[in-house]
């Protein structure tokens, strides 16, 4: 068993999955092998409010444009996220220039499924990402929702 699995526990359902994963790992080890379980506080670079707002907006965009939330997520990573990381991280810029840029546009969108972009952001970068997504959507005539408590917490 050479699998490593990380679960960030935010609710009872994920807690149950973690417990089941531990049970399964322990039951599947060969004699003499051990399983290591590490529990630590999770430090997120982004706020949960920012994540909730982004995923709400992906759904809203999908509804307006007849796509899917997953497609809108990938598109946003490409349109708004990659430029932020390119400006901030020379290694990412080199990776993007050599690995993503040669692809045609639709292949770039598909590739975003496999590459972390927004999960690498600081809170400040995620705020800029959300701002860029909202600004571009408004320019296309799509007004994204502003649930008061969520929007203000996310955009601080």
C-alpha positions, 0 to 999 in steps of 0.5 A: 500500500503506497497510497497517501491520502489527505482529507480536509475535514469540514463536515460530518460526511468528510469525517465519516469518509476519513474514518472509513479510509483509516479502517480500510487502510488498517484492514488492507495492510500486510503483516508487519506493515504499519499505517501512519495517520497524521492529524494537524490543523489545516492552514488555508491560504484562502478564506472559506468565504472566498471559496464559497463565493467562487463556487457560487459564481461558477454555478451562476455563470454556468446557468447564464451561459449554458455550460457547467460549473466545472467548465466555468471553474476551469475557464476562470482558472485559465482566464483570471488565475493563470495571469495572477500566478504568472505575474507572481511566480517565475517557475509557474510562468515558465511552466505555463509558457512551456506546458500550457501556452502551446495548446489550443485554447479549448485544450488549455481549458481542459488542462486546468482540470489537472493543475492547481491554480487558485489553490496556490493563491494567497487571500489577496490573490484570491480577492483579485481573482474574484474581482476580475471574474466579477468585472469580466462577467459584468462587461459581458452583461452578467451580474453575479450575486452579492449575498451580503454576508458572504460577499463582504467576508470574501472581498475584505 
